[in-house]
């Protein structure tokens, strides 16, 4: 172990779960799935395996098998005569395609099944029943009769995606508002949707009453305020997380058009207690604030009956747990209410627990071992999500976890450890060019598979991580998909998607080849295990410490900046050192000069070999295949080579068998990337 203790090393959990969201089982993966969630999550999971041990990390995801997008996608294909199987077969087909794509991008998941597939599906059914019963036992689950869209012409209740209109939430410009949520993540009551239309028949649907179970989310406002305050004070949490969550913790508000002020005043006496606030300068609406969400809902009915135009603000509303469509996780029968399924959003929040259970079961671990990852004080769950989903993961999920705490006992199992709150790592949108790409919009994103027809997975992984999606929405501008054919075919125009690949192929690759070729040419196919010069060791230790600290904040684009600088330093150290050593060759050919020459070459190779090891360790989460190839050619034990347990040591401490370490012979012009 190095005696250099100048650089502070970060503390990490003993065990960790990394989640990568759940793509819907209605389509292949597009580039946004890979760039915005899976590659960042995979990078983090691989780092944690190297940092705390692979056996202590679960990297989990799976296909979201249920939900209205799947129902609707299946219905359309069947009606068009393009699919004749069951909906389960439809989901399985898409799941298999997603899994193949993830494998092509070297996404190293511990498990990829689905909320309705394989053993994970069985775990999800059991877990869902337990959670819903426990919420009911703890007094946070309430039965409500609400209105649901009904297509009279088709004679069916419509699922969420079979209705489309405009989002009613104030300030939202989404034209893709569905039954009770829009494509930008805002939730609302179905009857609030503006200009609804059935996608089945094109008619305006009716509203009919149905009974469902709702989670009492408003009861957790005080808890959530404290939770958000803690997030605000945590320097390792991205600012977008508490900022977005806090938006839902204000008072219930209705926004009314300025020109309808007199109409409001005419019915004011019928409204529950409220406060009217004049519009801010330039605003088209004024605010009417209520004390409770129930008061706001009562007022909404009054205003609607009076013909007023209004929108509701973001607020905590009862969160629907069950639904009335057939395809879904079966809800338990409670108080005689039968035939319900679990709404896809709540069950997707706890699906990562099911995946962890299934992954541990596959490893033959004891029943209940999942708690070591989800409940232990020395464990952490890192959830990679898109910013659109912060309401569900940053507001609803923390409240649900808190609601499942009956005296610090989780479910019916005997344990004194409740579920820990997870750490959210939220990314902004990855744009296609300068526009948000959506498979349902006018700008069609390339599929993740289509990208691999033009780029390698290493090129794309490095580029996606460098985009900086944790800071802002960023445009992905692959030249191969530029809408201008002249740009695509112009060899003088650089491809933005290949920016980082130059570091890989021109610099990192050169360093690795130089070390291995020099070992073959001048050192009988071995690298010396001499200690690196103090300046080289200090520079490597600084890179390790900077990397470690930056990973703590999950600033993956900064990781790429750190590595760009460090790999170039390592390559320059080699180039300058070998040039200086070779200069000794022309200074004389006496025995003493020859000895100095060989000693200089040996130290340069020792320094370069050490730097190559550190570069490879730190780039392993980014471009794993090439880094593992370097390790194989260097012929070090893989577990030791990629372990941070040895990061501040020397190569000699990885191989204590002698003063040199034999390496593999590298073919001419070999390319690791």
KEMAR-995846 format. One record per atom (N, C-alpha, C): x, y, z; residue in one letter. Coordinates in steps of 0.02 Angstrom, whole numbers, plus 50000, padded with zeros to 5 digits. Each point is the difference from the previous one (the first is absolute). Layout:
N
XYZA...
END
This chain:
673
500434994050000X499575006050000X500445006250000X499815004849959X500395006249996X499965003750067X500545003450016X500015004150060X499705006949988X499815001349938X499745006649983X499285000550024X499875003950051X499335000850028X499745007149987X500285003349949X499825006949987X499285000749977X499754995149963X499355000649968X499474996150038X499465003550016X499464997050039X499614995049958X499874994250029X499614994949966X499295000250028X499524999349956X499295000650018X499764993750036X499495000850041X499684994250032X499454997549954X499954993549995X499494996849958X499634994850040X499384998349979X499624994950037X500324993149993X499814995650045X500244993149996X499654996249945X499375001849985X499624996849947X499605005449964X499854998649937X499645005149961X499564996749948X499445003349987X499564998349943X500015005949952X500084998649937X499945005149948X499424998149955X499525004649992X499434998549956X500045004449938X499714997449947X500025003649936X499315000949971X499515000950043X499335001049975X499734993849967X499425000649969X499684994449967X499705002449933X500294998049944X499695001849936X499354996249990X499515003549971X499364996749986X500104994249950X499604994850010X500064994149958X499605000549936X499985006149970X499615000849939X500435001949940X500665000250009X500425002249943X500734998550015X500425000349947X500724999450011X500275006150037X500614999750021X500325005650035X500245005249949X499845006450011X500285005149958X500625003050034X500345004549967X500645002450025X499935003450068X499405003050014X499915003450064X500034995250059X499734994049992X500044995050053X500734998650017X500404999049947X500704998250010X500415005850026X499945005849967X500415005850017X499815003050067X499345000450013X499775003650059X499984996050064X499964993349994X499924996050061X500494994150002X499984995749950X500364993650006X500765000850001X500285004049956X500735000850000X500245003450064X499685005650022X500225002950064X499934995250059X499454996350002X499904995350055X500514994449997X500154997649940X500494994649992X500695002350021X500185006149980X500645002950020X500065000250077X499465002150032X500015000650073X500034993250033X499624995349973X500004993250029X500694996749993X500305000949942X500674997149989X500515003250047X499955006650009X500455003350047X499914997250070X499374999250022X499884997550067X500264992850008X499944996049948X500284993250005X500755000350011X500345004449963X500725000750009X500165003150068X499565004250024X500135003950061X499864996250063X499434996250002X499814996650063X499944992549992X500134997449940X499974992749989X499384998049961X500094996249947X499444998149957X499454996350037X500184996050050X499504996250037X499555004550042X500195006250009X499625004650041X499565004849960X499954998949935X499635004649957X499474996249960X499405002849998X499474997449957X499815005549951X500074998649936X499815004849948X499384997049967X499435003350009X499374996849982X499565004449956X499644996749958X499495003249959X499584994449970X499495001949964X499584995149967X499475003549959X499674996349959X499465002749959X499395001550043X499725005949991X499375001850031X499454996749958X499734994550026X499564995949959X499285002549997X499825004650045X499315002150005X499935007549987X499395002149994X499895007149988X499655001349934X499685005649996X499595001649942X500405000549935X500635002449999X500365000149936X500074993049970X500054994950042X500074993249975X499334997549974X499475001250038X499334998249977X499855003149932X500155006449994X499845003649939X500434997849942X500654999050013X500444997649946X499794993249975X499814995750046X499774993349980X499365000349961X499535004150023X499355000649965X500095002449928X500435004949991X500105002749933X500314994949953X500484996250025X500324995049957X499524994549981X499604997950048X499514994749986X499485002449950X499765006150009X499505002849954X500285000849930X500655001549996X500325000949934X500204993349969X499894994550035X500194993549974X500744998650001X500375003850042X500734999250002X500244995650058X499524997850042X500194995650055X499394995850017X500114993450010X499424995750013X500084995950064X500505001950041X500104996450063X499635003350058X500134997550060X499715002950061X500395006250020X499715003950045X500365005950024X500634998050038X499984994350034X500614997650035X500554998449949X499814997149944X500494998449948X500275006449968X499565004949994X500215006549973X500535003250045X499885000050065X500485002850048X500654996049999X499944993449998X500604995850001X500435001449938X499685000949943X500385001549939X500395006550008X499685005150026X500345006450009X500544999550054X499864996250052X500504999050053X500634996849972X499914994849960X500594996649971X500415004749957X499655004349962X500365004949958X500375005050043X499695002250054X500335004850046X500624996850031X499944993850021X500574996650032X500584999349951X499854998449937X500534999449950X500365006749989X499615005450000X500305006749992X500455001750058X499774998750060X500405001450059X500654996050000X499974993849978X500604996049994X500485003149949X499735002549945X500425003049948X500365006250024X499725003550050X500325005950029X500414998250062X500084993650013X500404997650057X499725002750066X499344999950006X499675002150062X499994993950047X500345000650056X500174994150042X499494998950056X499384999249982X499474999150050X500074993450038X499865000450065X499974993850040X499394995949980X499485003549978X499394996649978X499635004649952X499704997049949X499555003749956X499424995349982X499505000050042X499394996149987X499445005049988X499505000150043X499455004749990X499504999550057X499575005050004X499505000150053X499494994549991X499994996849942X499554994449989X500344994249965X500674999850005X500394994949964X500444996350049X500024993449993X500464995950037X499895000250076X500524998250036X499944999950073X499895007150028X500285005049966X499905006950022X499265001849999X499644997549950X499285001249996X499634996950059X500214994050019X499704996850058X500145004050064X500625002350006X500185004150058X499595006550002X499895002949941X499635006249996X499274999150020X499704994549981X499314998750019X499944999350076X500464996250029X499984998950072X500155006450038X500505003749978X500185006250034X499445005149996X499685000549942X499465004949991X499434998650048X499824993750007X499474998250047X500195001950071X500624998650020X500225001650067X499995007550014X500245003849951X500045007350009X499305003050006X499554997949956X499335002950001X499644998250065X500074993950022X499694998150064X500305004050058X500655000949998X500325003750055X499785007349999X499945003149943X499765006949996X499305000550029X499594995049985X499325000050027X500004999150075X500414995350025X500044998850072X500245006250038X500455003749968X500285005950033X499555006249993X499444999349966X499525005449996X500125005149946X500424998349951X500165004949948X499714998249932X499574995049998X499684998049937X499255001050007X499715004049955X499295001750004X499654998449934X499404997450008X499594998549941X499645006349977X500055001449935X499685006049974X499624998249936X499425003049994X499614999449939X500185006049956X500294998649943X500225005449955X499714998849931X500085004949959X499754999649932X500544997449953X499804995449956X500474997349951X499705000849931X500435000949951X499775000849931X499704993449974X499445000949967X499644994249971X499825001649928X500204995649954X499845000949930X499344996449986X499465003849994X499344997049991X499944996449934X500335002649949X499964996749934X500354993350001X500594999650033X500364993650004X499754995750057X499655003050048X499744996250057X500534997850049X500535004250009X500544998050044X500235006050042X500264998450061X500365005150038X500685000949965X500225006149997X500625001549965X500585000250049X500564997049980X500605000650042X500335006749987X500525001450038X500305006750000X500195002649932X500314995949957X500255002249936X499474999749945X499414997550016X499464999949950X499595006450001X500225004850042X499695006650002X500555005149992X499885005049960X500515005249992X499675006949995X500315004850034X499775006949998X500575004550019X499855005750029X500525004750020X500074999950077X500615000350023X500134999950073X499675006050033X499654999050056X499665005550034X500435003650052X500614997650013X500415003050052X500275006749976X499935005050043X500215006849983X500745000249980X500145003149943X500685000849976X500244994349957X499644994449998X500214994449958X499735001049929X500454999049951X499815001049930X499914993449963X499964994550037X499954993649967X499344999249963X500044997849938X499414998349961X499864992550005X500414996550039X499914992850009X499804998650072X499415002550018X499724998450065X499584993849994X500134995150043X499624993749998X499485000150057X499754994250018X499444999850046X500145003750066X500584998850030X500145003250064X500735002250008X500375000249945X500685002650000X500195002049929X500455004949995X500235002149933X500704997249988X500245001049939X500654997349982X500585003750033X499855005450036X500515003650037X499984998450075X499604995150019X500014997550068X499525003250048X499525004149977X499535003250045X499394995650010X499774999450062X499404996050016X499415004650014X499404997549987X499395003950010X499414995150001X499425002550019X499404995949999X499764999249927X499744994249980X499804998949931X499515005449974X499545002150043X499515004849977X500305006949985X500635001150020X500335006449986X500305000349930X500114994349968X500314999949934X499625004549951X500365004149964X499705004749953X499904996849932X499405000549972X499824997549933X500194992649991X499754995650043X500174992949993X499694996849939X500364995049972X499754996449942X500234992750006X499564995449983X500174992950001X500424998249939X500574996750012X500414997849944X499734993749968X499504996950032X499704993949972X499505001649945X499565004950013X499485001649951X500035007349977X500415004150033X500035007149981X499445004150029X499584997050041X499445003650029X500205003250066X499585004650025X500105002850066X499744995150052X500424997550045X499774994850047X499565002950056X499604995650028X499605001750058X500424999150063X499745002650056X500314998850065X499534995750041X500244994250023X499594995650041X500364998350064X499644999050055X500324998850065X500294992950006X500594999650031X500324993650015X500305000550070X500104994350032X500304999950066X500724997749995X500465003650035X500704998050001X500305001950068X500604997450011X500375001550061X500505005549986X500035004850047X500455005749994X500445000550062X500625001949989X500475001250054X499935007250024X499975001050066X499895006750028X500655004049999X500205002049941X500615003949992X499995006750036X499435003749999X500005006450036X500164999550074X499904994250031X500144999250071X500755000450014X500414999849949X500724999850009X500345006649981X499605005449998X500295006449979X500565002250047X499894999650066X500515002150047X500624995749994X499904993549995X500574995549991X500395001849938X499655001249945X500335001549937X500375006650002X499735004850036X500365006450007X500674998950035X500004995950052X500624998550034X500484996149956X499714995449961X500414995949955X500335004449947X499615004649971X500275004449948X500535004750029X499895002350062X500505004250032X500664996350007X499964993650017X500614995950005X500344999449933X499614999349946X500294999649933X500345006549982X499695005650019X500305006549984X500675000950035X500084997050057X500615000850040X500544995049981X499834995249958X500484994849980X500395002349938X500645001450005X500385002649943X500084995049943X499874993650014X500084994949948X499364998749960X499455003550018X499374999249964X499935005649949X499824998149939X499915005049948X499425004750017X500105006449987X499525005250021X499314998949970X499964996949941X499364999049967X499544995750043X500294995650042X499594995350040X499595003850052X500305003550048X499585003550049X499595005749969X500265003249948X499635005449968X499344997549972X500034994449964X499394997249970X499534997350053X500274996550049X499574997150052X499635005550039X500355005550014X499705005450039X499405003249965X499984999549934X499455003149962X499334997050018X500004993850026X499374996650016X499795000950072X500385003850039X499875000550072X499695006550021X499785003949952X499675006350016X499264998950014X499655005550012X499284999750013X499624998349936X499414996850007X499594998549940X499755006549968X500125000849936X499835006249965X499624998549936X499545004449985X499655000049935X500175006649965X500174999549937X500165005949959X499395001649955X499755006250006X499415002149962X500205005649953X499745000049939X500155005249952X499805006950027X500415005049986X499885006850026X499325002849979X499794998449938X499385002949975X499384996650030X500104995050045X499434996750032X499985001550075X500325005550020X500015002050070X499295001150027X499595003449961X499315001450022X499604993550008X500124995349955X499644993650004X500204996350065X500645000550018X500224996850062X499675003450060X499995006550000X499705003650056X499264998450008X499674998349944X499294998450002X499874993450036X500494995550001X499894993550032X500454999350062X500335005350021X500494999750054X499704997250064X499375001750014X499694997750063X499904992550001X499984996949941X499914992749997X500664996250009X500555003649999X500654996850004X500214999050072X500394994950015X500294999250067X500475006050014X500225000550062X500445005550019X500595000449953X500145006149977X500525000949950X500295007050003X500565000849965X500335006649993X500115001249926X499805006049977X500115001949930X500615004449996X500444998549953X500605004049990X500005002949929X500135006449996X500025003349934X500564997049958X499925000249935X500514997049956X500665004050002X500544996449993X500645003449993X500025003649933X500435004849994X500055004049939X500114995649939X499585000949951X500064996249938X499664993350000X499734997850057X499684993550004X499265000449979X499764994849967X499325000149974X499494997350050X500244997550058X499554997050049X500165002550070X499495000050043X500115001650071X499914993550040X500225000250063X500014994050041X499435000050051X499724994050011X499534999050055X500284994250041X500215001650062X500334995150042X499524997250052X500044993350012X499564996650047X500424996750055X499674998350054X500364997150057X500174992749989X499554996249969X500114992849990X499854998149928X500244994149982X499874997549932X499264998549992X499664998050054X499284998649996X499625006549986X500215005550032X499695006549986X500105002049928X500604998849975X500135001849930X499564995949953X499914993550015X499594995849957X499275002350002X499765001950059X499325002650005X499935006349958X500495004450006X499985006349961X500034998649926X500374995149981X500054998349929X499324998249971X499604996250039X499344998249977X499555006149993X500075004650048X499605006249998X500185004149938X500635000949988X500235004149944X499814996849933X500054993449998X499834996649937X499255000949986X499584999450052X499285000949991X499835007149978X500415004950022X499885007049982X500295001749932X500334995349968X500275001249933X500665003849998X500365000250056X500645003650001X500554995749969X500485003549969X500604996749975X500545000450054X500314994450016X500505000150053X500484994249991X500565000550036X500484994550004X500214999250073X500214994150017X500234998750068X500765000250002X500275001950058X500725000150009X500244993350026X500664999250003X500294993950027X499874999750075X499794994250023X499864999150071X499994992650015X500034998450063X499954993050021X499274997849996X499874995049960X499324997449993X500014992650017X499444997150021X499994992750011X500274996349939X500434995350013X500364996549946X499684993349986X499794999149938X499634993949983X500464993950002X499774994750032X500384993950007X499734994549953X499344999849990X499714994849959X499655003049939X499844995649953X499645001949940X499514994749979X499685001149943X499454995649980X500134996449934X500634999949978X500154996449939X500234992950018X499914995549954X500134992950015X500744998350002X500395002949954X500714998249995X500405003950052X500204996650052X500385003350053X500134995350058X500415002250047X500114996250061X499334999850038X499814994150022X499354999350034X500025003150070X499515004250014X499965003150067X499654995250048X500205000150063X499674995650048X499285002350013X499584995350020X499315001650017X499995002850071X499785006350006X499965003350065X499305002950007X499694998750057X499335002550014X499504998149946X500114994149971X499534997549950X500075002949931X500485004549988X500095002949934X500444995349959X499714997349946X500344995049959X500125002549930X500424996249963X500095001149929X500445005949981X500375002850048X500435005749985X500714997749984X500345004049960X500724999049989X500365006150028X500664999250008X500405005550028X500195004749944X499895006450010X500215005049950X500754999349990X500235000849938X500694998549983X500505004650037X499815006250016X500495004450031X500194997950071X499524998850044X500224997850067X500394993549999X499794995249960X500364993650002X500695000749968X500095004949956X500675001049972X500475003150051X499725003450051X500425002950052X500324994650044X499634994750012X500294994750042X500264994149960X499945000249933X500274994649959X500754998850011X500415005350010X500714998650013X500124995550060X499555000350049X500084995450057X499884992949977X499494999149958X499864993349974X500584997449959X500305004449960X500584997949959X500594998150046X500085003650054X500544998350047X499874993250032X499384998850019X499824993550028X500154994449950X499785001049938X500114994949948X500754998949987X500385005549999X500724999449988X500344996150057X499815001550061X500294996550057X499794992750002X499374998749980X499774993149997X500414996049949X500165003249943X500394996649948X500704998450025X500255004050048X500664998750028X499974995050058X499404997850017X499934995250055X500085003050069X499885006650005X500085003350065X499384998850043X500055000850065X499444998650045X499405004549985X499414997450014X499395004049993X500045006150046X499825005749973X500045006150039X500665003649995X500484997249962X500655003249993X499965006749963X499455001249966X499915006349965X500025005950049X499814998750063X500015005450050X500715002650014X500504995649988X500685002350009X500175005649951X499635000349945X500125005149949X499525005950005X499404998850026X499495005350000X499865002950069X500214996750052X499815002350067X500605001550045X500584997249985X500585000850045X500255007150000X500245002150057X500295006750006X500625000849958X500364994549988X500625000449961X499894998149927X499375000749977X499844998749930X499705006349968X500005000249935X499735005849964X499684997649935X499445003449982X499684998749936X500055006349958X500304999349940X500095005649954X499524999049941X499525004649993X499504999349948X500135005249945X500174997549941X500095004349942X499335000749965X499785006349991X499345001249971X500045006249956X499485000949960X499935006249961X499645005150043X500145006449987X499705005350042X499244999949997X499704997649946X499274999849995X499684995650053X500394995450028X499724995250047X500155001850073X500245006050012X500175001950069X499395000250046X499425001549974X499404999950043X499904993150030X500074994949959X499874993250023X500564997650047X500635001049981X500554997450039X500215004750057X499885006549992X500235004850050X499465002350048X499374998949983X499445002050043X499614993950024X499744996249953X499574994350018X500404994550035X500564998149970X500384994450029X500245001350071X500295005850016X500205001250070X499414999550048X499415002549980X499424999650043X499774992850008X500014996149946X499824993050005X500464996250047X500655001249993X500484996650043X499875001750074X499845006450013X499855002150068X499354996750025X499524999349955X499354997150020X500064992650016X500524996749976X500094992950012X500374998650065X500095005250040X500374999350063X499524999350059X499784994050016X499594999250060X500454998550060X500255005150031X500444999050057X500664996849980X500285002349945X500644997649975X499994992649981X499434997549979X499964993249974X499755000449929X500354997049953X499815000449930X499634993749980X499415000849975X499554994449984X499894995850062X499914993549991X499854995750057X500634996550026X500585001749970X500624996650020X500285003250063X500324996050040X500305002550062X500675003249985X500025006549997X500625003749990X499935006850031X500555002550026X499975006750031X500275005349952X500034998449935X500275004849952X499475001749948X499775006149999X499525002049949X500355001349933X499605000849949X500285001849935X500355006850004X500605000449974X500355006449997X499755003949940X500025006650006X499855004149942X500574999449949X499825000049937X500504999049948X500315006649978X500574999649967X500345005949973X499825000549926X499685005549982X499775001049931X500545003549960X500164997249943X500475003049953X499605001449937X499775006249994X499535001949947X500375003449943X499864997749940X500285003049940X499485004249963X500245005149966X499585004049956X499894996149935X499625003149955X499864996849936X500624999749957X500084994549963X500485000049946X499615001449936X500195005349966X499655002249940X500304996849938X499624999749947X500264998049935X500125006449961X500625002049994X500145006649973X499825005150053X499515004249984X499785005050048X499284999050021X499724994149984X499294998950014X499924993750042X499485000150043X499854994150038X499724994749954X500314994350000X499784994549957X499524995550037X499484997949966X499504995650030X499744995449946X499934993750018X499744995149951X499285001549981X499665004150041X499315001849985X499955007149970X500575003349992X500005006849974X500245000349928X500105006149976X500205001149930X500744998649989X500415000850053X500724998649995X500124992950025X500104995349953X500084993050019X500734998650019X500104997450060X500694998650020X500254993549968X500654999649986X500274993749976X499964994850056X499904993949982X500034994850051X500724999250022X500084997250059X500684998750024X500364995249954X499644995249970X500314995349954X500245003549936X499615004849976X500205003549939X500655003950010X500105002750059X500635003650014X500604995449993X499934993850020X500564995349998X500184997949929X499595001949951X500184998849931X500525005049975X500095005550039X500455005449979X500565001350050X499904997950063X500505001550052X500104993750042X500584999650033X500114994550047X499695001850067X499884994950040X499715001450066X500485003950043X500654999149992X500485003950039X499975007449982X499955001549935X499945007049979X499385003250029X499444996449998X499375002850023X499995000650077X500264995150034X500015000350074X500395006150023X500595000949972X500425005750021X499665006649983X499695000449942X499675006249980X499395001550043X499604995050013X499405001150041X500185002550070X500534997150029X500205002150067X500285007150000X500305002049946X500295006749996X499485005549987X499394998149982X499505005049982X499805004550059X500064997550060X499835004250058X499255000750011X499634994549994X499275000250008X499805001450072X500454999450046X499855001750069X499955007550011X500235004049951X500025007250006X499435003549963X499844997549940X499505003249958X499814995349943X499475001649964X499834996349940X500535001449947X500234994849968X500555000649952X499814996549935X500225002949946X499864997149934X500514994649981X499744994449979X500414994649971X499985001049924X500575001049970X500025002049929X500444995449959X499804993749994X500414995349960X499985001949926X500575000849971X500045002049930X499644994949955X500044993750018X499694994849959X499245000849994X499705003950046X499285001049999X499815007349989X500485003949975X499855007049984X499495000349944X499465004050008X499495000349947X500255002949935X500575003650001X500295002949940X500484995049968X499824997549942X500404994949967X500705002549984X500065006549984X500665002749984X500464999750061X499725001550059X500404999650061X500214992850013X499544995449991X500164992950012X500584997649957X500035002449939X500494997549952X500635004349995X500035005550036X500575004549996X500544997750049X500554997549974X500544997550042X500355005550039X499905006349980X500315005550035X499635001850064X499394997750007X499595001550059X500134994750053X500235002250059X500134995450055X499354997150027X500044993950024X499414996750030X500025001250076X499525003950026X500005001350073X499984993750042X499704994749974X499944993950038X500674996350008X500505002149961X500654996750002X500525004050039X499785005350032X500485004350035X500424996150051X499674996250042X500364996450053X500394994049973X499794997449942X500344994149974X500725001449981X500155006549987X500705001749984X500444998950061X499745001450059X500374998650061X500144992550006X499504996049983X500074992850006X500494997249949X499885001649936X500394996849947X500685003249989X500055006650011X500635003449985X500465000650060X499735000150060X500425001450059X500034993850046X499424997850024X499994994350046X500274993749964X499784998949939X500224994349962X500765000249988X500255006149986X500725000849988X500404998350063X499755002250057X500354998650063X500044992550012X499444996549991X499994992850012X500474996349952X499975001949937X500434996749950X500745001550014X500155006250020X500705001850012X500304995850056X499614999150054X500244996050056X500134992849978X499544997049966X500064993049981X500534998949946X500045004549952X500524999349949X500705001150029X500075004950045X500655001250032X500214993950042X499524997050035X500164994150039X500264994449956X499724999249941X500214994849954X500685001649969X500105006349980X500615001849964X500625000050045X499935002650060X500605001350040X500024996650068X499474996550019X500004997150067X499744992850001X500134996449945X499854992949996X499274998450015X499555004549978X499284998750008X499755000850071X500325004350039X499785001150069X500035007450016X499575002250047X500045006950024X500344999850069X500445004950013X500335000250066X499505002250053X500084997250059X499565001650055X500315005050049X500475003949975X500315005150041X499485005250022X500105002950057X499545005250024X500015006049952X499435003049988X500005006049957X500365005750034X500255004649960X500335005950029X499505003850043X500235003350052X499545003450047X499525004849966X500225003849950X499575004949967X499444996449962X500164994349969X499504996149964X499494997150049X500244997250055X499544997150049X499545005450029X500275005950014X499605005350028X499465002249951X500195000549937X499505002149949X499454994849993X500184993750003X499504994649996X499545000150060X500295001150060X499595000350060X499515005849998X500215005549972X499555005849993X499424998249954X500154996749944X499474998049953X499524995250034X500254995350039X499584995350036X499545003750049X500285004750037X499615003750050X499475004449966X500205003449946X499525004349964X499434995849972X500174994249972X499514995449972X499524997550054X500294997950055X499604997350056X499515005350026X500245006050009X499585005450025X499455001949949X500174999949937X499525001749948X499474994649992X500204993750007X499514994649997X499515000550058X500225002650056X499555000850058X499425004549981X500135004949958X499495004749977X499674997649936X500224994349973X499734997249938X500055005049942X500525003949999X500115004749945X500414996549946X499664996149959X500344995649953X500345003849944X499735005849981X500335003949948X500675002650026X500045001550065X500635002350029X500504994350003X499764993950010X500444994249997X500354999749932X499625001449947X500304999949934X500535005449993X499885005850030X500505005449997X500634998150039X499904997050058X500574997850040X500424995049961X499674995349968X500354994849964X500335002649936X499695004849968X500305002949941X500685003050019X500015003750054X500635003250022X500514994850023X499774995150038X500474995250030X500294995349947X499594997749954X500264995549947X500505003649957X499865006349985X500485004049960X500655001150039X499945001050065X500595000650042X500414993549998X499664994450007X500354993550000X500354998849934X499665001549945X500304998949935X500605004749989X499945006250024X500555004849993X500594997950044X499864997450059X500534997550044X500404994649964X499654995549967X500344994849961X500405003049943X499685004349960X500335002749941X500625004150019X499935004450049X500575004150021X500554995650030X499804995250041X500494995850034X500394995649952X499654997049952X500354995649953X500445004149953X499785006049984X500425004349958X500645001850037X499955001550064X500595001750039X500464993950006X499714994150009X500414993950005X500354998649934X499655000949945X500304998849935X500545005149984X499945006050028X500525005049988X500664997850030X499974995950052X500624997550029X500364995349953X499664997249952X500304995249954X500505003349954X499905006349986X500465003449954X500545003850039X499964999850066X500495003650040X500654996150008X500004993849981X500594995850006X499824992850005X500464995649987X499844992950002X500454996250048X500285003750048X500414996550049X499544996250048X500314995950040X499624995550044X499575003950050X500265005350027X499635004050049X499395003349968X500085002649939X499445003149965X499464994949985X500224994149978X499524994749985X499604998150061X500324999850058X499664998350062X499495005450018X500215006349993X499545005550015X499414999949953X500154998349937X499484999749949X499484994850019X500234994150017X499544994650017X499625001550065X500345003150048X499685001850062X499455005249988X500155004849956X499505005249984X499404996949965X500124995549952X499444996849965X499594995950049X500334996750046X499644995850048X499545004350044X500265005750024X499595004250044X499425003049961X500135002049938X499465002749959X499464994849990X500214993849985X499504994749990X499644998450065X500355000150056X499684998950065X499485005450014X500185006449986X499535005550010X499404999349954X500134998549936X499454999549951X499554994150015X500294994450023X499594994150017X499545001650059X500295003450050X499605001950058X499445004849979X500165005049960X499495004849978X499484996549957X500214995349958X499514996349960X499524996250045X500254997050053X499564996550047X499485004750029X500225005850025X499535004750031X499505002649948X500245001649940X499545002249946X499484994649986X500224993849997X499554994549983X499504998850056X500235000350062X499544999350057X499465005449998X500195006249987X499535005550002X499555000349939X500244997549944X499584999949939X499574993749996X500124995350044X499634993749998X499245000950001X499725004550042X499285001049999X499745003249935X500445003549965X499805003749940X500014995549939X500574996949987X500084995649942X500274993350023X499574995950030X500244994050034X500344994949955X499744999049939X500274994749958X500735001349983X500165006149979X500695001649982X500464999750060X499765002250058X500414999950061X500134992850022X499514995749994X500114993150019X500474996549951X500005002349938X500484997349951X500715002150019X500095006250022X500665002250022X500234995850059X499564998950048X500174995850058X500214993049978X499634997249953X500164993349975X500694999949968X500155005149960X500665000149965X500565001350050X499865003750053X500515001050052X500074993950045X499504995649998X500024993550035X500035000750076X499635005050025X499915000650072X499344996750020X499954998050062X499374997350026X499475005449995X499444998449967X499495005049986X499695002950063X499864995750049X499685002550061X500455005050036X500644998650003X500475004550033X500115006349959X500064999249935X500155005649955X499455005250003X499374997950004X499445004650000X499705001250070X500414999350050X499765001250068X500315006350029X499585004250029X500245006050034X500354998350065X499964993850022X500384997950059X500755000849988X500194999949936X500715000449983X500175006749966X499525004649998X500085005949957X500605004350019X500185000350064X500565004250020X500634995950011X500004994049972X500594995750005X500425000649936X500484995649991X500414999949940X499864993449963X500234999749938X499914993849962X500354994150034X500545001450035X500374994650034X499564996650052X499545003850029X499564997150051X499424996049969X499925000649933X499524995749965X500324993449980X500665000149995X500374994049980X500644999750041X500004996050052X500574999750045X500494994449982X499964997549938X500404994349981X500715001849977X500125006349984X500675001849976X500055007449985X500545001849965X500125007049983X499695001949933X499824995049960X499665001249936X499364996049998X499565002349955X499364996549991X499904998749926X499934993849982X499934998249929X499335002349973X500025002649939X499395002349966X499914996249935X499415000349972X499864996549937X500315003849942X500154996349947X500265003249940X499425003149961X500095006249982X499465003849967X500115000049925X499504998149960X500085000349927X500135007149977X500315000949942X500145006849975X499355003949990X500045006650016X499445004649989X499364997850035X500074997050057X499424997650038X499595005950026X499344999449998X499565005450021X499554997550057X500085003150059X499594998050057X499305003349997X499945005449962X499375003649997X499775001049928X
END
